[in-house]
């Protein structure tokens, strides 16, 4: 089971224009600093945060407790002019987990409600023995050589966004999520997705839009270790076996879980 947390700024839209519209540069700085801050605090507990629209973020939070979430909320309240609310749930796929987390928070009030402030809405927390995170680190092939060093920057950005759209469209059908993490790289929480299914998705995208990908998959009981193992898998393809599309690494705990289930 994977545990997901929705992090949402309270009443952010109205705040940005009260008592009058705030400078856009200040709002961008606030969003960037908040994301970095929240990432740092969840990472200290082996979680991993992904920005979605900046006023909303999604985190993989296996192993992170109710009290841990409360402490992060208090820390943000003490140092920022805004507060954050959170919804937490679990699922056998990341999509299910974030859907339940979102619905749990939505029941406590709207995102622009002046009455909703610093809510922690928990639907479910994953048990230690059931904690399982599978993450794919997906990389576009040859972007630096073919695009970055040869095309205008915005054109390259457009192509990367196009690849993201195609990947996201296919992965969500399998219950997986996809997030841009910089450069030409994406990270996909993908519990329930087999290596063969990911390989087939990558091959289909190459056929449809001519953009090739490769991916490392990491499996662990927490997000930080799963992401690191996914990075190692990707490096194996880059440095040792360029013919591969997908390479998997999993830690010993996850191997034991897999053996027990089989």
C-alpha positions as CSV (number, residue, x, y, z in Angstrom):
1,X,0.0,0.0,0.0
2,X,1.2,3.5,-0.8
3,X,0.3,6.5,1.4
4,X,-0.3,9.9,-0.3
5,X,-0.8,13.3,1.2
6,X,-2.4,16.3,-0.5
7,X,-1.0,19.6,0.7
8,X,-3.1,22.6,0.0
9,X,-2.6,26.3,0.8
10,X,-5.7,27.6,2.7
11,X,-7.7,30.3,1.1
12,X,-4.8,31.1,-1.2
13,X,-6.7,32.7,-4.2
14,X,-8.5,35.4,-2.1
15,X,-5.3,36.0,-0.1
16,X,-3.4,36.9,-3.3
17,X,-5.7,39.8,-4.0
18,X,-6.4,41.0,-0.5
19,X,-6.5,43.9,0.2
20,X,-5.2,44.4,-3.3
21,X,-3.4,42.2,-5.8
22,X,0.1,41.2,-4.6
23,X,3.2,41.4,-6.8
24,X,3.4,38.3,-9.0
25,X,7.1,38.0,-8.3
26,X,6.4,37.9,-4.5
27,X,3.8,35.2,-5.1
28,X,6.2,33.1,-7.2
29,X,8.9,33.4,-4.5
30,X,6.4,32.4,-1.8
31,X,5.3,29.3,-3.8
32,X,8.9,28.3,-4.6
33,X,10.1,28.7,-1.0
34,X,7.1,26.9,0.4
35,X,7.6,23.9,-1.9
36,X,11.3,23.7,-0.9
37,X,10.4,24.0,2.7
38,X,7.7,21.4,2.7
39,X,10.0,19.1,0.6
40,X,12.7,19.5,3.2
41,X,10.5,18.6,6.1
42,X,8.9,15.6,4.5
43,X,12.3,14.4,3.2
44,X,13.5,14.4,6.8
45,X,11.0,11.6,7.3
46,X,11.9,9.8,4.0
47,X,8.9,11.3,2.2
48,X,8.9,12.9,-1.2
49,X,6.8,15.9,-2.3
50,X,5.8,16.8,-5.9
51,X,4.5,20.2,-6.9
52,X,1.3,20.1,-9.0
53,X,0.0,23.6,-9.1
54,X,2.2,24.9,-6.3
55,X,-0.9,25.9,-4.2
56,X,-1.5,22.2,-4.3
57,X,1.2,19.6,-3.8
58,X,1.2,15.8,-3.6
59,X,3.5,13.8,-1.4
60,X,4.3,10.1,-0.9
61,X,4.3,9.8,2.9
62,X,4.7,6.1,3.8
63,X,6.0,5.9,7.4
64,X,5.0,9.5,8.2
65,X,2.6,9.7,11.2
66,X,-0.3,12.0,12.1
67,X,1.9,13.9,14.5
68,X,4.6,14.3,11.9
69,X,2.0,16.0,9.6
70,X,0.9,18.2,12.5
71,X,4.4,19.4,13.1
72,X,4.9,20.3,9.5
73,X,1.7,22.3,9.6
74,X,2.8,24.2,12.7
75,X,6.2,24.9,11.3
76,X,4.6,26.5,8.2
77,X,2.1,28.5,10.2
78,X,4.9,29.9,12.4
79,X,7.0,31.1,9.5
80,X,4.7,32.0,6.6
81,X,1.8,34.4,6.0
82,X,-0.4,31.5,5.0
83,X,-1.4,28.1,6.4
84,X,-1.7,24.7,4.8
85,X,-4.3,21.9,5.1
86,X,-3.6,18.3,4.3
87,X,-5.6,15.2,3.4
88,X,-4.0,11.7,3.8
89,X,-5.0,8.3,2.6
90,X,-3.7,5.0,1.2
91,X,-4.3,2.8,-1.8
92,X,-3.0,-0.1,-3.8
93,X,-2.2,2.4,-6.6
94,X,-1.0,6.0,-6.2
95,X,-4.0,7.3,-8.1
96,X,-6.5,5.7,-5.7
97,X,-4.5,7.0,-2.7
98,X,-4.4,10.6,-3.9
99,X,-8.1,10.5,-4.9
100,X,-9.1,9.3,-1.4
101,X,-6.8,11.9,0.2
102,X,-8.3,14.7,-1.9
103,X,-11.9,13.6,-1.1
104,X,-11.1,13.4,2.6
105,X,-9.9,17.0,2.6
106,X,-12.7,18.3,0.4
107,X,-15.2,17.1,3.0
108,X,-13.7,19.5,5.5
109,X,-14.3,22.6,3.3
110,X,-13.4,24.3,0.1
111,X,-9.9,25.4,-0.9
112,X,-11.0,29.1,-0.9
113,X,-13.2,28.8,2.3
114,X,-12.3,31.5,4.9
115,X,-13.5,29.1,7.6
116,X,-11.2,26.2,6.7
117,X,-7.8,26.6,8.2
118,X,-4.9,24.2,8.9
119,X,-7.1,21.0,8.6
120,X,-5.5,17.6,8.9
121,X,-8.0,15.2,7.4
122,X,-6.8,11.5,7.6
123,X,-8.7,8.8,5.9
124,X,-6.1,6.1,6.5
125,X,-2.4,5.6,7.3
126,X,-0.5,2.6,6.0
127,X,0.7,0.0,8.5
128,X,4.5,-0.6,8.6
129,X,4.1,-4.2,7.4
130,X,2.0,-3.2,4.4
131,X,4.1,-0.2,3.4
132,X,5.3,-0.5,-0.2
133,X,6.4,2.2,-2.7
134,X,7.2,1.7,-6.3
135,X,8.7,4.6,-8.2
136,X,9.9,4.9,-11.8
137,X,12.4,7.5,-12.8
138,X,11.8,8.2,-16.5
139,X,14.3,10.0,-18.7
140,X,13.9,11.2,-22.3
141,X,16.6,9.8,-24.6
142,X,19.2,12.2,-26.0
143,X,17.6,15.5,-25.2
144,X,20.9,17.4,-24.6
145,X,22.4,16.3,-27.9
146,X,19.3,16.5,-30.1
147,X,17.4,19.4,-28.5
148,X,19.1,21.4,-25.8
149,X,22.2,22.1,-27.8
150,X,20.5,22.6,-31.1
151,X,17.1,24.2,-30.6
152,X,15.6,27.3,-29.0
153,X,15.0,26.8,-25.3
154,X,11.2,27.2,-25.5
155,X,11.0,24.6,-28.3
156,X,12.8,22.1,-26.2
157,X,10.5,22.8,-23.3
158,X,7.5,22.3,-25.6
159,X,8.7,18.9,-26.6
160,X,9.4,17.9,-23.0
161,X,5.9,18.9,-22.1
162,X,4.5,16.9,-25.0
163,X,6.3,13.8,-23.8
164,X,5.0,14.4,-20.3
165,X,1.4,14.7,-21.6
166,X,1.7,11.4,-23.5
167,X,3.3,9.6,-20.5
168,X,0.7,11.0,-18.1
169,X,-2.2,10.0,-20.3
170,X,-1.1,6.4,-20.5
171,X,0.1,6.0,-16.9
172,X,-3.0,7.3,-15.2
173,X,-5.0,4.5,-16.9
174,X,-2.8,2.1,-15.0
175,X,-3.3,3.9,-11.7
176,X,0.1,5.6,-11.8
177,X,0.9,9.3,-11.5
178,X,3.6,11.3,-13.2
179,X,5.5,14.4,-12.2
180,X,8.1,16.6,-13.9
181,X,11.2,16.8,-11.8
182,X,13.5,18.9,-13.9
183,X,15.5,18.8,-17.1
184,X,14.1,16.0,-19.2
185,X,13.2,13.8,-16.3
186,X,9.9,12.6,-14.7
187,X,9.1,10.6,-11.7
188,X,6.2,8.2,-11.5
189,X,4.8,6.7,-8.3
190,X,3.5,3.5,-9.9
191,X,2.4,0.8,-7.4
192,X,0.6,-1.9,-9.3
193,X,2.4,-1.2,-12.7
194,X,4.5,-4.1,-13.9
195,X,7.9,-3.5,-15.7
196,X,6.4,-5.0,-18.8
197,X,3.5,-2.6,-18.8
198,X,5.9,0.3,-18.4
199,X,8.0,-1.0,-21.3
200,X,4.9,-1.3,-23.5
201,X,3.9,2.3,-22.7
202,X,7.4,3.6,-23.5
203,X,7.4,1.7,-26.8
204,X,4.0,3.0,-27.8
205,X,5.0,6.6,-27.2
206,X,8.1,6.1,-29.3
207,X,5.9,4.8,-32.1
208,X,3.3,7.6,-31.7
209,X,5.5,10.7,-31.4
210,X,9.0,9.6,-32.0
211,X,10.3,10.3,-28.5
212,X,12.2,7.5,-26.8
213,X,12.4,7.0,-23.0
214,X,14.2,4.8,-20.5
215,X,13.3,4.2,-16.9
216,X,14.7,2.9,-13.6
217,X,12.2,1.4,-11.2
218,X,12.8,1.4,-7.4
219,X,10.9,-0.5,-4.8
220,X,11.1,0.0,-1.0
221,X,8.9,0.7,2.0
222,X,9.4,4.5,1.8
223,X,9.6,7.1,-1.0
224,X,13.1,8.3,-0.5
225,X,14.7,4.8,-0.8
226,X,12.4,3.8,-3.7
227,X,13.4,7.0,-5.6
228,X,17.1,6.4,-5.0
229,X,16.8,2.8,-6.2
230,X,15.0,4.1,-9.3
231,X,17.9,6.5,-9.9
232,X,20.3,3.6,-9.7
233,X,18.3,1.6,-12.2
234,X,18.4,4.5,-14.6
235,X,22.1,4.8,-14.3
236,X,22.5,1.1,-15.1
237,X,20.9,1.7,-18.5
238,X,22.8,4.9,-19.1
239,X,26.2,3.5,-18.2
240,X,26.1,-0.3,-18.6
241,X,23.3,-1.5,-20.8
242,X,21.9,1.1,-23.3
243,X,19.8,-1.5,-25.0
244,X,17.5,-1.8,-22.0
245,X,14.3,0.3,-21.6
246,X,13.6,-0.5,-17.9
247,X,15.8,-1.7,-15.1
248,X,14.6,-2.6,-11.5
249,X,16.2,-2.3,-8.1
250,X,14.4,-3.3,-4.9
251,X,15.6,-3.4,-1.3
252,X,15.7,-6.5,0.9
253,X,12.5,-5.6,2.8
254,X,10.6,-5.3,-0.4
255,X,12.0,-8.6,-1.8
256,X,10.9,-10.4,1.4
257,X,7.4,-8.9,1.0
258,X,7.2,-10.0,-2.6
259,X,8.4,-13.5,-1.7
260,X,5.8,-13.8,1.1
261,X,3.0,-12.7,-1.2
262,X,4.1,-15.2,-4.0
